[in-house]
Amino acid sequence: PIANAHWIGYGRFISESDHDHSSEVAVIGEDVRKVLFPNEDPLGKTIELNAHKYSVIGVLEEKGNFMGGSSNNFVLIPFSTFDRQFPHIKNSGGDTIHIATVPYTPDQVQTMTERARTVLRARRGVPFNKPDDFAIFTPDKLIESFQGITRGITLSMIFIASISLLIGGVGVMNIMLVSVTERTREIGVRKAVGAHRRDIVMQFLTEATTLSLLGGAIGVLVGMGVPAAIKQAFQALPAETPFWAVLVGLSVSLSVGIFFGLYPAVKASRLDPIEALRYE
């Protein structure tokens, strides 16, 4: 049970003797105990599954939920007992066996993998010149597969985010260009009373970055809310928003505001004050 992070709460686990004798014994999860034996000790009691009776020998410690499902709602019986009592599952092709092992130290993974391969090839009678008729997955391979999936998702999200930023930036620029047109006389008055080009540029850049930061802040809040909702719904998933992601989001929003707001700001600063005052 250690390999699957299951620990005996009380009683005992299935022994080698139970396997050898196809004993009709069972270890139950905490959810099963709560339903079948809410107010009594289940050890030694009998449960029935598909017309087969088993004596309860142990109860596993309670674990948290995963992906919205319970990790405590199951019954374990010896494999040999299962093979004898449920032959129809084996005959229908459902005889795939998953064996989980845990090395004492991480540097023993390779050694354990080779030993497991040697034992399995011998037990399954695989000829020396034939490939394995089984699969061995190590954490490195699982991590590599997971990273490949997440890498693809990340690239897709970056592409979508880039398109969204481009559209949002063009939107900010158009809004600022409209603002420059509508406030032409205001710009002319400011320049007539002594405002420098730098002052006009800073005014419109400030407005553009404020508009962009406001949109970025809304996006950050939504981005923080989604992981929080996921974590609330699936408590086993460590979904959270790191602080650096918030800083990156706001920094990108600021950069977009500056980049796409610069052209309207410069255009406003170059207006001729006389022509601007004549604008209707």
ChimeraX commands (.cxc) that place a marker at each C-alpha (Angstrom):
marker #1 position 0.00,0.00,0.00 radius 0.5
marker #1 position 2.97,2.33,0.53 radius 0.5
marker #1 position 3.57,2.75,-3.22 radius 0.5
marker #1 position 0.04,4.14,-3.61 radius 0.5
marker #1 position 0.31,6.22,-0.44 radius 0.5
marker #1 position -2.26,4.08,1.39 radius 0.5
marker #1 position -1.64,3.28,5.03 radius 0.5
marker #1 position -3.43,0.91,7.36 radius 0.5
marker #1 position -5.49,2.79,9.91 radius 0.5
marker #1 position -6.08,-0.32,12.00 radius 0.5
marker #1 position -6.10,-4.04,11.46 radius 0.5
marker #1 position -3.64,-5.43,8.90 radius 0.5
marker #1 position -3.00,-5.43,5.18 radius 0.5
marker #1 position -3.26,-8.38,2.78 radius 0.5
marker #1 position -0.35,-10.76,3.39 radius 0.5
marker #1 position 1.58,-13.10,1.10 radius 0.5
marker #1 position -0.19,-15.99,2.80 radius 0.5
marker #1 position -3.55,-14.48,1.83 radius 0.5
marker #1 position -2.40,-14.47,-1.80 radius 0.5
marker #1 position -1.05,-18.02,-1.64 radius 0.5
marker #1 position -4.28,-19.40,-0.21 radius 0.5
marker #1 position -6.69,-17.15,-2.14 radius 0.5
marker #1 position -8.11,-16.08,1.20 radius 0.5
marker #1 position -11.50,-14.42,1.19 radius 0.5
marker #1 position -10.37,-11.37,3.13 radius 0.5
marker #1 position -10.70,-7.66,2.40 radius 0.5
marker #1 position -9.23,-4.31,3.36 radius 0.5
marker #1 position -11.76,-1.50,3.09 radius 0.5
marker #1 position -11.53,2.25,2.69 radius 0.5
marker #1 position -12.82,4.70,5.26 radius 0.5
marker #1 position -15.89,5.63,3.19 radius 0.5
marker #1 position -16.91,1.97,3.00 radius 0.5
marker #1 position -16.49,1.61,6.75 radius 0.5
marker #1 position -18.66,4.68,7.41 radius 0.5
marker #1 position -21.47,3.27,5.27 radius 0.5
marker #1 position -21.38,-0.38,6.33 radius 0.5
marker #1 position -20.11,-0.11,9.91 radius 0.5
marker #1 position -20.82,3.44,11.11 radius 0.5
marker #1 position -20.98,2.60,14.82 radius 0.5
marker #1 position -19.05,-0.65,15.20 radius 0.5
marker #1 position -15.64,-2.18,14.71 radius 0.5
marker #1 position -15.53,-3.71,11.18 radius 0.5
marker #1 position -12.62,-6.07,11.90 radius 0.5
marker #1 position -13.79,-9.65,11.62 radius 0.5
marker #1 position -17.11,-8.63,10.13 radius 0.5
marker #1 position -18.28,-9.99,6.77 radius 0.5
marker #1 position -19.06,-7.98,3.66 radius 0.5
marker #1 position -20.59,-9.26,0.44 radius 0.5
marker #1 position -19.55,-8.28,-3.09 radius 0.5
marker #1 position -21.24,-9.85,-6.12 radius 0.5
marker #1 position -22.45,-12.81,-4.04 radius 0.5
marker #1 position -18.94,-13.37,-2.62 radius 0.5
marker #1 position -18.32,-12.92,1.10 radius 0.5
marker #1 position -15.13,-11.50,2.59 radius 0.5
marker #1 position -13.89,-11.05,6.13 radius 0.5
marker #1 position -12.66,-7.53,6.88 radius 0.5
marker #1 position -9.06,-7.62,8.12 radius 0.5
marker #1 position -8.13,-3.94,7.94 radius 0.5
marker #1 position -9.26,-0.37,7.35 radius 0.5
marker #1 position -7.12,2.14,5.47 radius 0.5
marker #1 position -6.42,5.61,6.78 radius 0.5
marker #1 position -8.64,8.30,5.33 radius 0.5
marker #1 position -7.24,10.27,2.41 radius 0.5
marker #1 position -8.37,13.46,0.71 radius 0.5
marker #1 position -10.38,13.65,-2.48 radius 0.5
marker #1 position -8.81,13.76,-5.93 radius 0.5
marker #1 position -10.37,15.36,-9.02 radius 0.5
marker #1 position -13.66,15.57,-7.19 radius 0.5
marker #1 position -13.73,11.84,-6.42 radius 0.5
marker #1 position -13.18,10.01,-3.17 radius 0.5
marker #1 position -9.90,8.19,-2.50 radius 0.5
marker #1 position -11.50,6.14,0.28 radius 0.5
marker #1 position -14.35,4.39,-1.51 radius 0.5
marker #1 position -12.93,0.98,-2.46 radius 0.5
marker #1 position -12.36,-2.59,-1.28 radius 0.5
marker #1 position -9.06,-4.49,-1.68 radius 0.5
marker #1 position -8.92,-8.29,-1.93 radius 0.5
marker #1 position -6.01,-10.66,-2.72 radius 0.5
marker #1 position -5.21,-10.82,-6.42 radius 0.5
marker #1 position -5.40,-14.61,-6.45 radius 0.5
marker #1 position -8.86,-14.42,-4.89 radius 0.5
marker #1 position -9.97,-11.92,-7.51 radius 0.5
marker #1 position -8.55,-14.11,-10.29 radius 0.5
marker #1 position -10.46,-17.13,-8.99 radius 0.5
marker #1 position -13.79,-15.46,-8.26 radius 0.5
marker #1 position -14.01,-13.13,-11.25 radius 0.5
marker #1 position -12.71,-15.15,-14.23 radius 0.5
marker #1 position -15.14,-13.43,-16.59 radius 0.5
marker #1 position -13.19,-10.18,-16.19 radius 0.5
marker #1 position -9.94,-11.89,-17.12 radius 0.5
marker #1 position -11.51,-13.72,-20.05 radius 0.5
marker #1 position -12.95,-10.48,-21.41 radius 0.5
marker #1 position -9.49,-8.93,-21.60 radius 0.5
marker #1 position -9.64,-7.03,-18.33 radius 0.5
marker #1 position -6.62,-8.77,-16.84 radius 0.5
marker #1 position -4.16,-5.88,-17.09 radius 0.5
marker #1 position -2.07,-5.69,-13.92 radius 0.5
marker #1 position -0.50,-2.49,-12.63 radius 0.5
marker #1 position 2.37,-2.92,-10.18 radius 0.5
marker #1 position 3.62,0.15,-8.30 radius 0.5
marker #1 position 7.00,0.19,-6.55 radius 0.5
marker #1 position 8.89,2.87,-4.64 radius 0.5
marker #1 position 12.71,2.94,-4.29 radius 0.5
marker #1 position 14.31,3.84,-0.98 radius 0.5
marker #1 position 16.26,6.65,-2.66 radius 0.5
marker #1 position 15.81,8.41,-6.04 radius 0.5
marker #1 position 19.16,7.16,-7.35 radius 0.5
marker #1 position 17.87,3.58,-7.16 radius 0.5
marker #1 position 15.19,4.12,-9.81 radius 0.5
marker #1 position 17.33,2.85,-12.68 radius 0.5
marker #1 position 18.52,-0.20,-10.73 radius 0.5
marker #1 position 14.98,-1.05,-9.66 radius 0.5
marker #1 position 13.74,-0.64,-13.23 radius 0.5
marker #1 position 16.31,-3.10,-14.58 radius 0.5
marker #1 position 15.58,-5.61,-11.82 radius 0.5
marker #1 position 11.85,-5.37,-12.45 radius 0.5
marker #1 position 12.40,-5.86,-16.17 radius 0.5
marker #1 position 14.58,-8.94,-15.53 radius 0.5
marker #1 position 12.03,-10.50,-13.18 radius 0.5
marker #1 position 9.06,-9.79,-15.45 radius 0.5
marker #1 position 10.77,-11.15,-18.55 radius 0.5
marker #1 position 11.66,-14.34,-16.68 radius 0.5
marker #1 position 8.17,-14.77,-15.18 radius 0.5
marker #1 position 6.47,-14.10,-18.51 radius 0.5
marker #1 position 8.88,-16.30,-20.48 radius 0.5
marker #1 position 10.01,-13.60,-22.90 radius 0.5
marker #1 position 12.83,-14.92,-25.15 radius 0.5
marker #1 position 16.17,-13.13,-24.99 radius 0.5
marker #1 position 15.91,-11.84,-28.56 radius 0.5
marker #1 position 12.33,-10.57,-28.18 radius 0.5
marker #1 position 11.19,-7.15,-26.93 radius 0.5
marker #1 position 9.29,-6.69,-23.68 radius 0.5
marker #1 position 5.61,-7.62,-23.79 radius 0.5
marker #1 position 4.95,-5.24,-20.92 radius 0.5
marker #1 position 5.55,-1.56,-20.18 radius 0.5
marker #1 position 7.52,0.05,-17.38 radius 0.5
marker #1 position 6.90,3.68,-16.53 radius 0.5
marker #1 position 9.26,5.61,-14.27 radius 0.5
marker #1 position 8.67,9.07,-12.77 radius 0.5
marker #1 position 11.06,10.53,-15.35 radius 0.5
marker #1 position 8.95,9.21,-18.21 radius 0.5
marker #1 position 5.72,10.31,-16.59 radius 0.5
marker #1 position 7.17,13.76,-15.92 radius 0.5
marker #1 position 8.47,13.95,-19.49 radius 0.5
marker #1 position 5.04,13.03,-20.86 radius 0.5
marker #1 position 3.34,15.53,-18.57 radius 0.5
marker #1 position 5.81,18.26,-19.52 radius 0.5
marker #1 position 5.17,17.55,-23.20 radius 0.5
marker #1 position 1.45,18.03,-22.67 radius 0.5
marker #1 position 1.86,21.17,-20.56 radius 0.5
marker #1 position 4.39,22.58,-23.05 radius 0.5
marker #1 position 1.86,22.26,-25.85 radius 0.5
marker #1 position -0.86,23.85,-23.72 radius 0.5
marker #1 position 1.50,26.66,-22.70 radius 0.5
marker #1 position 2.46,27.44,-26.31 radius 0.5
marker #1 position -1.20,27.46,-27.31 radius 0.5
marker #1 position -2.07,29.81,-24.45 radius 0.5
marker #1 position 0.85,32.11,-25.34 radius 0.5
marker #1 position -0.38,32.28,-28.94 radius 0.5
marker #1 position -3.95,33.04,-27.86 radius 0.5
marker #1 position -2.72,35.62,-25.32 radius 0.5
marker #1 position -0.54,37.29,-27.97 radius 0.5
marker #1 position -3.49,37.64,-30.34 radius 0.5
marker #1 position -5.61,38.99,-27.49 radius 0.5
marker #1 position -2.91,41.51,-26.54 radius 0.5
marker #1 position -2.59,42.64,-30.15 radius 0.5
marker #1 position -6.34,43.13,-30.48 radius 0.5
marker #1 position -6.50,44.88,-27.10 radius 0.5
marker #1 position -3.56,47.12,-27.98 radius 0.5
marker #1 position -5.10,48.14,-31.29 radius 0.5
marker #1 position -8.32,48.88,-29.42 radius 0.5
marker #1 position -6.47,51.14,-26.97 radius 0.5
marker #1 position -4.75,52.94,-29.86 radius 0.5
marker #1 position -8.05,53.52,-31.68 radius 0.5
marker #1 position -9.69,54.86,-28.53 radius 0.5
marker #1 position -6.80,57.26,-27.97 radius 0.5
marker #1 position -6.87,58.41,-31.62 radius 0.5
marker #1 position -10.58,59.16,-31.27 radius 0.5
marker #1 position -9.81,61.00,-28.04 radius 0.5
marker #1 position -7.15,63.09,-29.77 radius 0.5
marker #1 position -9.60,64.02,-32.52 radius 0.5
marker #1 position -12.38,64.93,-30.08 radius 0.5
marker #1 position -10.02,66.99,-27.89 radius 0.5
marker #1 position -8.21,68.84,-30.64 radius 0.5
marker #1 position -9.34,72.27,-29.40 radius 0.5
marker #1 position -8.32,71.34,-25.82 radius 0.5
marker #1 position -4.85,70.40,-27.08 radius 0.5
marker #1 position -4.66,73.69,-28.97 radius 0.5
marker #1 position -5.60,75.67,-25.85 radius 0.5
marker #1 position -3.00,73.86,-23.75 radius 0.5
marker #1 position -0.26,74.48,-26.30 radius 0.5
marker #1 position -1.35,78.12,-26.66 radius 0.5
marker #1 position -0.91,78.74,-22.92 radius 0.5
marker #1 position 2.57,77.22,-22.90 radius 0.5
marker #1 position 2.26,73.41,-22.70 radius 0.5
marker #1 position 5.23,71.62,-24.25 radius 0.5
marker #1 position 5.09,68.62,-26.54 radius 0.5
marker #1 position 6.42,66.50,-23.69 radius 0.5
marker #1 position 3.46,67.53,-21.53 radius 0.5
marker #1 position 0.96,66.51,-24.21 radius 0.5
marker #1 position 2.74,63.20,-24.77 radius 0.5
marker #1 position 2.75,62.41,-21.05 radius 0.5
marker #1 position -0.94,63.32,-20.73 radius 0.5
marker #1 position -2.08,60.92,-23.42 radius 0.5
marker #1 position 0.42,58.21,-22.46 radius 0.5
marker #1 position -0.90,58.37,-18.89 radius 0.5
marker #1 position -4.46,57.97,-20.14 radius 0.5
marker #1 position -3.49,55.05,-22.41 radius 0.5
marker #1 position -1.55,53.21,-19.70 radius 0.5
marker #1 position -4.34,53.81,-17.18 radius 0.5
marker #1 position -6.86,52.31,-19.59 radius 0.5
marker #1 position -4.56,49.36,-20.31 radius 0.5
marker #1 position -3.76,48.77,-16.63 radius 0.5
marker #1 position -7.47,48.80,-15.79 radius 0.5
marker #1 position -8.06,46.04,-18.33 radius 0.5
marker #1 position -5.00,44.17,-17.05 radius 0.5
marker #1 position -6.21,44.41,-13.46 radius 0.5
marker #1 position -9.58,42.96,-14.44 radius 0.5
marker #1 position -7.79,40.14,-16.26 radius 0.5
marker #1 position -5.57,39.45,-13.24 radius 0.5
marker #1 position -8.60,39.29,-10.94 radius 0.5
marker #1 position -10.31,36.84,-13.28 radius 0.5
marker #1 position -7.08,34.85,-13.52 radius 0.5
marker #1 position -6.87,34.66,-9.73 radius 0.5
marker #1 position -10.53,33.74,-9.41 radius 0.5
marker #1 position -10.39,30.74,-11.76 radius 0.5
marker #1 position -7.63,28.87,-9.82 radius 0.5
marker #1 position -9.40,29.71,-6.56 radius 0.5
marker #1 position -12.63,28.19,-7.91 radius 0.5
marker #1 position -10.76,25.11,-9.16 radius 0.5
marker #1 position -9.08,24.67,-5.79 radius 0.5
marker #1 position -12.43,24.99,-4.06 radius 0.5
marker #1 position -14.05,22.40,-6.34 radius 0.5
marker #1 position -11.09,20.01,-6.47 radius 0.5
marker #1 position -9.24,20.32,-3.19 radius 0.5
marker #1 position -6.55,17.84,-4.22 radius 0.5
marker #1 position -5.39,20.12,-7.05 radius 0.5
marker #1 position -2.81,22.69,-5.87 radius 0.5
marker #1 position -4.27,25.42,-8.10 radius 0.5
marker #1 position -3.05,28.87,-7.14 radius 0.5
marker #1 position -1.85,32.11,-8.72 radius 0.5
marker #1 position 1.81,32.91,-7.97 radius 0.5
marker #1 position 2.70,36.51,-7.16 radius 0.5
marker #1 position 5.10,36.73,-10.11 radius 0.5
marker #1 position 2.21,35.97,-12.47 radius 0.5
marker #1 position 0.33,39.00,-11.12 radius 0.5
marker #1 position 3.40,41.19,-11.64 radius 0.5
marker #1 position 3.90,39.85,-15.17 radius 0.5
marker #1 position 0.25,40.49,-16.04 radius 0.5
marker #1 position 0.34,44.08,-14.83 radius 0.5
marker #1 position 3.75,44.71,-16.42 radius 0.5
marker #1 position 2.56,43.43,-19.80 radius 0.5
marker #1 position -0.56,45.59,-19.54 radius 0.5
marker #1 position 1.61,48.62,-18.78 radius 0.5
marker #1 position 3.88,47.84,-21.74 radius 0.5
marker #1 position 0.92,47.44,-24.09 radius 0.5
marker #1 position -0.47,50.80,-22.95 radius 0.5
marker #1 position 2.85,52.54,-23.57 radius 0.5
marker #1 position 3.50,50.86,-26.93 radius 0.5
marker #1 position 0.07,51.39,-28.45 radius 0.5
marker #1 position -0.51,54.75,-26.77 radius 0.5
marker #1 position 2.73,56.30,-28.00 radius 0.5
marker #1 position 1.56,57.00,-31.56 radius 0.5
marker #1 position -1.67,58.84,-30.54 radius 0.5
marker #1 position 0.29,60.78,-27.90 radius 0.5
marker #1 position 2.96,61.88,-30.38 radius 0.5
marker #1 position 0.28,62.76,-32.93 radius 0.5
marker #1 position -1.46,64.94,-30.34 radius 0.5
marker #1 position 1.79,66.68,-29.40 radius 0.5
marker #1 position 2.50,67.61,-33.05 radius 0.5
marker #1 position -0.79,69.38,-33.63 radius 0.5
marker #1 position -0.37,72.98,-34.67 radius 0.5
marker #1 position -1.98,75.12,-31.93 radius 0.5
marker #1 position -3.47,77.60,-34.45 radius 0.5
marker #1 position -5.05,74.85,-36.55 radius 0.5
marker #1 position -6.19,73.06,-33.39 radius 0.5
marker #1 position -7.98,76.18,-32.11 radius 0.5
marker #1 position -9.78,76.50,-35.45 radius 0.5
marker #1 position -10.96,72.87,-35.31 radius 0.5
marker #1 position -14.74,72.46,-35.00 radius 0.5
marker link #1:1,2 radius 0.2
marker link #1:2,3 radius 0.2
marker link #1:3,4 radius 0.2
marker link #1:4,5 radius 0.2
marker link #1:5,6 radius 0.2
marker link #1:6,7 radius 0.2
marker link #1:7,8 radius 0.2
marker link #1:8,9 radius 0.2
marker link #1:9,10 radius 0.2
marker link #1:10,11 radius 0.2
marker link #1:11,12 radius 0.2
marker link #1:12,13 radius 0.2
marker link #1:13,14 radius 0.2
marker link #1:14,15 radius 0.2
marker link #1:15,16 radius 0.2
marker link #1:16,17 radius 0.2
marker link #1:17,18 radius 0.2
marker link #1:18,19 radius 0.2
marker link #1:19,20 radius 0.2
marker link #1:20,21 radius 0.2
marker link #1:21,22 radius 0.2
marker link #1:22,23 radius 0.2
marker link #1:23,24 radius 0.2
marker link #1:24,25 radius 0.2
marker link #1:25,26 radius 0.2
marker link #1:26,27 radius 0.2
marker link #1:27,28 radius 0.2
marker link #1:28,29 radius 0.2
marker link #1:29,30 radius 0.2
marker link #1:30,31 radius 0.2
marker link #1:31,32 radius 0.2
marker link #1:32,33 radius 0.2
marker link #1:33,34 radius 0.2
marker link #1:34,35 radius 0.2
marker link #1:35,36 radius 0.2
marker link #1:36,37 radius 0.2
marker link #1:37,38 radius 0.2
marker link #1:38,39 radius 0.2
marker link #1:39,40 radius 0.2
marker link #1:40,41 radius 0.2
marker link #1:41,42 radius 0.2
marker link #1:42,43 radius 0.2
marker link #1:43,44 radius 0.2
marker link #1:44,45 radius 0.2
marker link #1:45,46 radius 0.2
marker link #1:46,47 radius 0.2
marker link #1:47,48 radius 0.2
marker link #1:48,49 radius 0.2
marker link #1:49,50 radius 0.2
marker link #1:50,51 radius 0.2
marker link #1:51,52 radius 0.2
marker link #1:52,53 radius 0.2
marker link #1:53,54 radius 0.2
marker link #1:54,55 radius 0.2
marker link #1:55,56 radius 0.2
marker link #1:56,57 radius 0.2
marker link #1:57,58 radius 0.2
marker link #1:58,59 radius 0.2
marker link #1:59,60 radius 0.2
marker link #1:60,61 radius 0.2
marker link #1:61,62 radius 0.2
marker link #1:62,63 radius 0.2
marker link #1:63,64 radius 0.2
marker link #1:64,65 radius 0.2
marker link #1:65,66 radius 0.2
marker link #1:66,67 radius 0.2
marker link #1:67,68 radius 0.2
marker link #1:68,69 radius 0.2
marker link #1:69,70 radius 0.2
marker link #1:70,71 radius 0.2
marker link #1:71,72 radius 0.2
marker link #1:72,73 radius 0.2
marker link #1:73,74 radius 0.2
marker link #1:74,75 radius 0.2
marker link #1:75,76 radius 0.2
marker link #1:76,77 radius 0.2
marker link #1:77,78 radius 0.2
marker link #1:78,79 radius 0.2
marker link #1:79,80 radius 0.2
marker link #1:80,81 radius 0.2
marker link #1:81,82 radius 0.2
marker link #1:82,83 radius 0.2
marker link #1:83,84 radius 0.2
marker link #1:84,85 radius 0.2
marker link #1:85,86 radius 0.2
marker link #1:86,87 radius 0.2
marker link #1:87,88 radius 0.2
marker link #1:88,89 radius 0.2
marker link #1:89,90 radius 0.2
marker link #1:90,91 radius 0.2
marker link #1:91,92 radius 0.2
marker link #1:92,93 radius 0.2
marker link #1:93,94 radius 0.2
marker link #1:94,95 radius 0.2
marker link #1:95,96 radius 0.2
marker link #1:96,97 radius 0.2
marker link #1:97,98 radius 0.2
marker link #1:98,99 radius 0.2
marker link #1:99,100 radius 0.2
marker link #1:100,101 radius 0.2
marker link #1:101,102 radius 0.2
marker link #1:102,103 radius 0.2
marker link #1:103,104 radius 0.2
marker link #1:104,105 radius 0.2
marker link #1:105,106 radius 0.2
marker link #1:106,107 radius 0.2
marker link #1:107,108 radius 0.2
marker link #1:108,109 radius 0.2
marker link #1:109,110 radius 0.2
marker link #1:110,111 radius 0.2
marker link #1:111,112 radius 0.2
marker link #1:112,113 radius 0.2
marker link #1:113,114 radius 0.2
marker link #1:114,115 radius 0.2
marker link #1:115,116 radius 0.2
marker link #1:116,117 radius 0.2
marker link #1:117,118 radius 0.2
marker link #1:118,119 radius 0.2
marker link #1:119,120 radius 0.2
marker link #1:120,121 radius 0.2
marker link #1:121,122 radius 0.2
marker link #1:122,123 radius 0.2
marker link #1:123,124 radius 0.2
marker link #1:124,125 radius 0.2
marker link #1:125,126 radius 0.2
marker link #1:126,127 radius 0.2
marker link #1:127,128 radius 0.2
marker link #1:128,129 radius 0.2
marker link #1:129,130 radius 0.2
marker link #1:130,131 radius 0.2
marker link #1:131,132 radius 0.2
marker link #1:132,133 radius 0.2
marker link #1:133,134 radius 0.2
marker link #1:134,135 radius 0.2
marker link #1:135,136 radius 0.2
marker link #1:136,137 radius 0.2
marker link #1:137,138 radius 0.2
marker link #1:138,139 radius 0.2
marker link #1:139,140 radius 0.2
marker link #1:140,141 radius 0.2
marker link #1:141,142 radius 0.2
marker link #1:142,143 radius 0.2
marker link #1:143,144 radius 0.2
marker link #1:144,145 radius 0.2
marker link #1:145,146 radius 0.2
marker link #1:146,147 radius 0.2
marker link #1:147,148 radius 0.2
marker link #1:148,149 radius 0.2
marker link #1:149,150 radius 0.2
marker link #1:150,151 radius 0.2
marker link #1:151,152 radius 0.2
marker link #1:152,153 radius 0.2
marker link #1:153,154 radius 0.2
marker link #1:154,155 radius 0.2
marker link #1:155,156 radius 0.2
marker link #1:156,157 radius 0.2
marker link #1:157,158 radius 0.2
marker link #1:158,159 radius 0.2
marker link #1:159,160 radius 0.2
marker link #1:160,161 radius 0.2
marker link #1:161,162 radius 0.2
marker link #1:162,163 radius 0.2
marker link #1:163,164 radius 0.2
marker link #1:164,165 radius 0.2
marker link #1:165,166 radius 0.2
marker link #1:166,167 radius 0.2
marker link #1:167,168 radius 0.2
marker link #1:168,169 radius 0.2
marker link #1:169,170 radius 0.2
marker link #1:170,171 radius 0.2
marker link #1:171,172 radius 0.2
marker link #1:172,173 radius 0.2
marker link #1:173,174 radius 0.2
marker link #1:174,175 radius 0.2
marker link #1:175,176 radius 0.2
marker link #1:176,177 radius 0.2
marker link #1:177,178 radius 0.2
marker link #1:178,179 radius 0.2
marker link #1:179,180 radius 0.2
marker link #1:180,181 radius 0.2
marker link #1:181,182 radius 0.2
marker link #1:182,183 radius 0.2
marker link #1:183,184 radius 0.2
marker link #1:184,185 radius 0.2
marker link #1:185,186 radius 0.2
marker link #1:186,187 radius 0.2
marker link #1:187,188 radius 0.2
marker link #1:188,189 radius 0.2
marker link #1:189,190 radius 0.2
marker link #1:190,191 radius 0.2
marker link #1:191,192 radius 0.2
marker link #1:192,193 radius 0.2
marker link #1:193,194 radius 0.2
marker link #1:194,195 radius 0.2
marker link #1:195,196 radius 0.2
marker link #1:196,197 radius 0.2
marker link #1:197,198 radius 0.2
marker link #1:198,199 radius 0.2
marker link #1:199,200 radius 0.2
marker link #1:200,201 radius 0.2
marker link #1:201,202 radius 0.2
marker link #1:202,203 radius 0.2
marker link #1:203,204 radius 0.2
marker link #1:204,205 radius 0.2
marker link #1:205,206 radius 0.2
marker link #1:206,207 radius 0.2
marker link #1:207,208 radius 0.2
marker link #1:208,209 radius 0.2
marker link #1:209,210 radius 0.2
marker link #1:210,211 radius 0.2
marker link #1:211,212 radius 0.2
marker link #1:212,213 radius 0.2
marker link #1:213,214 radius 0.2
marker link #1:214,215 radius 0.2
marker link #1:215,216 radius 0.2
marker link #1:216,217 radius 0.2
marker link #1:217,218 radius 0.2
marker link #1:218,219 radius 0.2
marker link #1:219,220 radius 0.2
marker link #1:220,221 radius 0.2
marker link #1:221,222 radius 0.2
marker link #1:222,223 radius 0.2
marker link #1:223,224 radius 0.2
marker link #1:224,225 radius 0.2
marker link #1:225,226 radius 0.2
marker link #1:226,227 radius 0.2
marker link #1:227,228 radius 0.2
marker link #1:228,229 radius 0.2
marker link #1:229,230 radius 0.2
marker link #1:230,231 radius 0.2
marker link #1:231,232 radius 0.2
marker link #1:232,233 radius 0.2
marker link #1:233,234 radius 0.2
marker link #1:234,235 radius 0.2
marker link #1:235,236 radius 0.2
marker link #1:236,237 radius 0.2
marker link #1:237,238 radius 0.2
marker link #1:238,239 radius 0.2
marker link #1:239,240 radius 0.2
marker link #1:240,241 radius 0.2
marker link #1:241,242 radius 0.2
marker link #1:242,243 radius 0.2
marker link #1:243,244 radius 0.2
marker link #1:244,245 radius 0.2
marker link #1:245,246 radius 0.2
marker link #1:246,247 radius 0.2
marker link #1:247,248 radius 0.2
marker link #1:248,249 radius 0.2
marker link #1:249,250 radius 0.2
marker link #1:250,251 radius 0.2
marker link #1:251,252 radius 0.2
marker link #1:252,253 radius 0.2
marker link #1:253,254 radius 0.2
marker link #1:254,255 radius 0.2
marker link #1:255,256 radius 0.2
marker link #1:256,257 radius 0.2
marker link #1:257,258 radius 0.2
marker link #1:258,259 radius 0.2
marker link #1:259,260 radius 0.2
marker link #1:260,261 radius 0.2
marker link #1:261,262 radius 0.2
marker link #1:262,263 radius 0.2
marker link #1:263,264 radius 0.2
marker link #1:264,265 radius 0.2
marker link #1:265,266 radius 0.2
marker link #1:266,267 radius 0.2
marker link #1:267,268 radius 0.2
marker link #1:268,269 radius 0.2
marker link #1:269,270 radius 0.2
marker link #1:270,271 radius 0.2
marker link #1:271,272 radius 0.2
marker link #1:272,273 radius 0.2
marker link #1:273,274 radius 0.2
marker link #1:274,275 radius 0.2
marker link #1:275,276 radius 0.2
marker link #1:276,277 radius 0.2
marker link #1:277,278 radius 0.2
marker link #1:278,279 radius 0.2
marker link #1:279,280 radius 0.2
view
